[in-house]
């Protein structure tokens, strides 16, 4: 079940790692270095999944997800949030973003691919 995904992360190293992982598994990968760039891309690109870092300068990942849920056609777009510390993040977003899944860093590639596949299957 390949398709186009968007990786939003301020770390070029993290974007490169995720691009390689998903690229070799048949996905077309778009990259955004921050939330504002990611939101602009989502307005013009048809993506099936977003991978988003939580902690980024400017608009963080939680605010980005809240904003993307307001874009026509994206209310149920699957999102995988990447975070080093779950803390209260899940509680804060669980009520407003049911299509959001959380993965902690460091990222286990096998688990991430499995979670991404399940999120895509649930959305279809």
Helices and strands as residue ranges (DSSP letters): E 4-8, H 12-23, E 28-32, H 35-44, E 49-53, H 61-68, E 78-83, H 89-94, E 100-104, H 109-123
